[in-house]
């Protein structure tokens, strides 16, 4: 019904317009219209440049093709057009054809039946993204048929480090009929191909235009081969310092999918709050959520995992422990279970932790392990197999444990000294205990082999200790040390698989507190990971002490996209040569409903290469 | 993964009493737990979910103890109180900016509804003032309605009694001019008291703007209690208040990036919520000219980013109208002679000669501070005719005729030298400024505005400063507070507006938007830095014996937008501009002390409730546990 009304309204508006136009024509002599009217041309060395409308220029140089909008120009200008991240190889035609979503068809006959449903959903996302280019309403109807042939060989829906994300994309136009072929081993490769396909299509509406009229243009010919440099391309989002509603998380995943990031590392809990619902241990949210409406229910988590999967993104849940755990764990005494965590919300906080509120799990209390096992049971059931899990494991503050009589006695019984060495042992024992629990719970849901888990780098992962304390076949280390710290290289040399998140480069919250320095997208782009077979990839991290849903998008985007290109393409070229494509990516995010930050004055966006 | 780097002020710990209470609670818990232990089986897995919580029951309650709100589980106490209510009724005031006169507030609240507010203008000085009062009151009711929309979520709908009606009686004596002018007395008195089943709020002021501030303060005595599902108001209050500085500004640059009209209106609303009174609209620059003037429409035609990146004069009127009702003057700045661009390129084709030189010249670094370049032609008389038309239209549309901003920022001597190698470019600049001032005088009906502002520059330094007339010309000082020339302007007796780059530039700290430089300023100015900047006390004016010659009108935060677009505006500007607002309104000697954190946190929540996407001050847990993060 609403749709029909809308149609009527559109017709009415166009009628009125027609009448107005006629009146204008009758009312001549033409009034002078002081309306800015720019077009864009693609210059081989410079990129896209704004220029006055060709009718009004007197240069007589008509060899240039003029585009009505900067986005149209970018779609075909330069070797990689407007594609982000940069594909491995690309050849693009400079011709574009009008198209309309109603004449776009996906052919899934070469997709195994087992994965057809998934890929159908992926095509729906692609189509929705095309509509978004025109703000949801493609008014210019053309009948150019566009057929997308999807060819997938694997029947597996597994999304893991072993997933083949490669795809080939081919566009040919014959007799005003566009044929698109996307070939990939897996549905996830095909999804990346679909994403690139949408990036070869643009709206034809001029920039800063108020006009309703909007059509789509597709590049008439293309040949692209593409696969990622790194298999782990992540974004960390902390939902404990501030609760981030599901709809904002989903929007963030939309942005990740556009940038071909593939791991949503969900730092869902911390000492501040515990918004993650556990059906077996409802006390976590009961005592740990900011309010009863600020909880991620089991059902919502399931939907999110599915939502992300359709967008080629794996949800990596992190339950940080033994430190960074407090609110949500403070009910043990009430239930006669003893202290599940110690120092929770203790003051003065500087004596018990490095950031308020304090809290650390109590390794002396066997019930704590039982509670954790129940949580792990819930997780093992919720995660798709093979499950990837992040156990946290950073910033254990020994004075907290040392302040607990119970823990000190427990250590004495175990023959551990109250020294750094003793506390490290206690800490390592904790990890080994929870790893066995995790293994057992995974086995219980049918996982045959033990799965690797991820830990943050910490006092435990120092190159001098780590071999004694953590098994390299079981632990992947996420290294957040700053760039000048040798830890990452040392761990790689020792044969530990690693994920790189240098805090001085890839932390999105830096620059707003203390003495931290803001990293702009150029700086993020410039960081090159060390070459090693054990280097799985990297992540860009959004900690949310000073960020909530109001600020989320502008803090993350477009900077996270710079990291995405580093991890997907690992380019040799400079940030400045990537800037026009990133500008296009930014406008694409806007069209898809995100609110990315501006990178430069709009004048620079309209004049490639003029603001160096 | 991170270290908490901020050094916050320590507060003395709450003493023995609390420890005793904790012990007592601990003992009780243990006893309860023991009992519970016997009853319960070991298996957590079979505990039914709905017993633990049901969707809409509040989780937490807050209790005011030792002048601070403490969070407790709602299930563990019989009283249920929401955080905002606890904050409003506990120790400190939650007003922002903090009033400068005596304040006394009740510690009891009663329910109200937006529809139960009535206005009665008891004394007025003109019909215009009355109309403005009605308009301002309508906006306040709109704000209250917006607040009411937040009802839902965790609500128990306790019986809190029926909502009271609130009669707002306003008396304005003094000025019949509703505009915010340099002479406006913004002080006001507010009192709220119960009268039968009603409440009566009395506001008296010497101007419309003062009365409007009174309405703003009144609106800050109202909050949404999420548990009660109702607006509440303090039952009684008395506030006397007036600002320390008459010029409290926010600059927004709409030339580097374009901001659609709703963004501007929202910014005006947020300014009013903090009692800022000057919207300094840096409308044009070398990058773009989005203002479609009726008198010179060619400027937007040649200078705007596109047909949708234009402010029509109706748009400007909408901004001005909203600002007027919010007690804000709109200072519309068309920067000249530098910081102009393609907008001025049409002179030759219109037979007016070159209106500007160096437009988009390369290499830009030789002719301007950032790309693209452009500078007006000081020897073309048509330039001054056009400026006169521009100025006249600005004065006419904004209704501001006592204060004007000429720009005058960052002139490139080299650009002019290229075209006028026989004249000292500084002399050209002086001459340009004189002629622009004359054009302004003509545009203002033959009378120079009382205060015409220029950006600080080489022109506002010796020996040129002495050649400017301090009777009419004022300087907006943007250099670092540590630069001697920033101080020299003040020492020379010029009226000034402070916008020190090292404290009040909101665009700093984002690195460079160009490849080749390392960012023009940094680091990011935190709200604490914004708040604690008090240049008028840091540098004692003049040696003893002479009367204080500094004429500081106030200050302005500057939001330049090289690296800011519409989506990010609110979080960049707020709550930092709120911090500036209190500095300029209250100018309390204290820095960012504990009570400032708590009040600003409340003000931030107010802004968010009104639809302003202000950035948070700290983790949500810290808002939930006031004082615990200090």
Contacts between the chains, C-beta under 8 A, distances in Angstrom:
chain1	res1	chain2	res2	distance
A	34	B	292	7.0
A	34	B	297	3.6
A	34	B	298	6.0
A	34	B	300	6.6
A	34	B	301	3.9
A	35	B	301	6.4
A	35	B	307	5.2
A	36	B	300	6.7
A	36	B	301	5.4
A	36	B	302	7.0
A	36	B	303	7.4
A	36	B	304	4.4
A	36	B	305	7.4
A	36	B	306	6.0
A	36	B	307	5.9
A	36	B	309	7.9
A	36	B	310	7.4
A	37	B	307	7.1
A	38	B	305	8.0
A	38	B	306	6.4
A	206	B	306	6.1
A	206	B	307	7.4
A	207	B	305	6.8
A	207	B	306	4.8
A	207	B	308	7.8
A	207	B	309	8.0
A	208	B	258	6.8
A	208	B	304	7.6
A	208	B	305	5.1
A	208	B	306	2.9
A	208	B	307	6.5
A	208	B	308	3.9
A	208	B	309	3.9
A	209	B	306	6.2
A	209	B	307	6.0
A	209	B	308	5.1
A	210	B	307	6.5
A	210	B	308	4.4
A	241	B	619	4.1
A	241	B	620	6.8
A	241	B	621	7.4
A	242	B	616	6.5
A	242	B	619	6.5
A	242	B	620	5.0
A	243	B	620	6.7
A	272	B	619	5.2
A	272	B	620	7.0
A	272	B	621	4.0
A	273	B	620	7.0
A	273	B	621	6.3
A	279	B	49	6.4
A	280	B	44	6.0
A	280	B	45	5.0
A	281	B	44	5.9
A	282	B	47	7.1
A	282	B	49	5.3
A	282	B	52	3.9
A	282	B	53	6.9
A	283	B	52	6.7
A	285	B	53	7.4
A	286	B	52	4.9
A	286	B	53	5.1
A	286	B	59	7.2
A	287	B	73	7.0
A	289	B	59	6.2
A	290	B	59	7.8
A	290	B	620	5.6
A	290	B	621	7.7
A	290	B	624	6.6
A	291	B	58	7.1
A	291	B	59	5.4
A	291	B	60	7.0
A	291	B	153	7.3
A	291	B	154	5.4
A	292	B	53	5.6
A	292	B	54	7.8
A	292	B	55	6.2
A	292	B	56	6.5
A	292	B	57	5.9
A	292	B	58	6.9
A	292	B	59	5.0
A	292	B	154	5.9
A	293	B	55	7.4
A	293	B	56	7.3
A	293	B	153	4.8
A	293	B	154	6.0
A	327	B	621	6.9
A	333	B	26	7.4
A	333	B	29	5.1
A	333	B	30	6.7
A	333	B	33	5.8
A	334	B	29	5.8
A	334	B	32	7.0
A	334	B	33	6.1
A	334	B	36	7.7
A	335	B	33	6.4
A	335	B	36	6.4
A	335	B	37	8.0
A	335	B	40	7.5
A	336	B	33	3.9
A	336	B	34	6.5
A	336	B	36	5.5
A	336	B	37	3.6
A	336	B	40	7.6
A	345	B	625	7.4
A	345	B	628	7.1
A	347	B	13	6.7
A	347	B	628	6.6
A	348	B	10	7.6
A	348	B	13	6.6
A	349	B	628	7.5
A	349	B	629	7.8
A	354	B	3	5.4
A	354	B	4	5.6
A	355	B	2	7.5
A	355	B	3	7.1
A	355	B	4	3.3
A	356	B	4	7.3
A	356	B	621	7.6
A	356	B	622	7.1
A	356	B	628	5.9
A	356	B	629	4.9
A	357	B	621	5.8
A	357	B	625	7.2
A	357	B	628	6.7
A	370	B	44	7.6
A	371	B	44	7.0
A	374	B	44	5.6
A	374	B	45	6.4
A	394	B	1	5.4
A	395	B	1	7.0
A	395	B	2	8.0
A	395	B	3	7.9
A	456	B	1	5.8
A	480	B	1	5.3
A	503	B	1	7.4
A	503	B	2	7.0
A	507	B	2	7.4
A	509	B	2	7.9
A	511	B	509	5.7
A	511	B	510	7.4
A	511	B	523	6.8
A	511	B	524	5.5
A	512	B	509	8.0
A	512	B	524	5.8
A	512	B	526	7.5
A	513	B	5	5.9
A	513	B	6	5.4
A	513	B	526	7.4
A	514	B	4	8.0
A	514	B	5	2.5
A	514	B	6	5.3
A	515	B	5	6.3
A	516	B	5	6.5
A	517	B	523	6.9
A	518	B	509	5.5
A	518	B	510	5.7
A	518	B	511	5.8
A	518	B	522	7.6
A	518	B	523	7.3
A	518	B	524	6.4
A	519	B	511	7.4
A	520	B	510	6.3
A	520	B	511	3.6
A	520	B	512	7.0
A	520	B	513	7.8
A	520	B	519	7.9
A	522	B	511	7.3
A	522	B	512	7.6
A	522	B	515	7.0
A	523	B	511	6.7
A	541	B	1	7.1
A	543	B	1	7.0
A	543	B	2	5.9
A	544	B	619	7.5
A	545	B	4	7.9
A	545	B	618	6.5
A	545	B	619	5.1
A	546	B	615	6.3
A	546	B	616	6.0
A	546	B	617	7.6
A	546	B	618	7.1
A	547	B	615	7.4
A	547	B	616	7.0
A	548	B	616	5.1
A	548	B	620	7.2
A	550	B	570	7.1
A	550	B	571	6.2
A	550	B	608	6.4
A	550	B	613	3.8
A	550	B	614	6.6
A	550	B	615	7.0
A	550	B	616	7.6
A	551	B	571	4.4
A	551	B	613	6.8
A	551	B	615	5.0
A	551	B	616	7.3
A	553	B	567	6.5
A	554	B	567	5.7
A	554	B	568	3.7
A	554	B	571	6.2
A	574	B	515	7.6
A	575	B	515	6.9
A	576	B	515	4.4
A	590	B	567	7.6
A	595	B	567	3.1
A	595	B	568	6.9
A	596	B	565	7.9
A	596	B	567	6.7
A	597	B	563	7.0
A	597	B	564	7.1
A	597	B	565	6.7
A	597	B	567	7.1
A	597	B	568	4.9
A	598	B	257	5.3
A	598	B	561	7.2
A	598	B	562	8.0
A	598	B	563	5.8
A	598	B	564	5.4
A	598	B	565	3.4
A	598	B	568	7.0
A	599	B	513	6.3
A	599	B	563	6.8
A	600	B	513	4.3
A	600	B	514	7.6
A	600	B	562	6.5
A	600	B	563	6.9
A	601	B	255	7.9
A	601	B	256	4.0
A	601	B	257	6.2
A	601	B	287	4.6
A	601	B	288	8.0
A	601	B	513	7.5
A	601	B	561	7.5
A	601	B	562	5.3
A	602	B	256	7.4
A	602	B	257	5.3
A	602	B	258	6.5
A	602	B	287	7.0
A	602	B	288	6.9
A	602	B	305	5.1
A	602	B	309	7.6
A	603	B	256	7.6
A	603	B	286	7.9
A	603	B	287	3.8
A	603	B	288	6.3
A	603	B	305	7.5
A	603	B	341	7.9
A	603	B	371	7.6
A	603	B	372	6.2
A	604	B	371	7.1
A	604	B	513	7.3
A	606	B	305	6.8
A	607	B	372	7.5
A	610	B	360	7.9
A	610	B	362	7.7
A	610	B	364	7.8
A	610	B	371	5.9
A	610	B	372	6.9
A	611	B	370	8.0
A	611	B	371	4.9
A	611	B	513	7.3
A	611	B	514	5.4
A	612	B	514	6.1
A	612	B	515	5.0
A	612	B	516	5.6
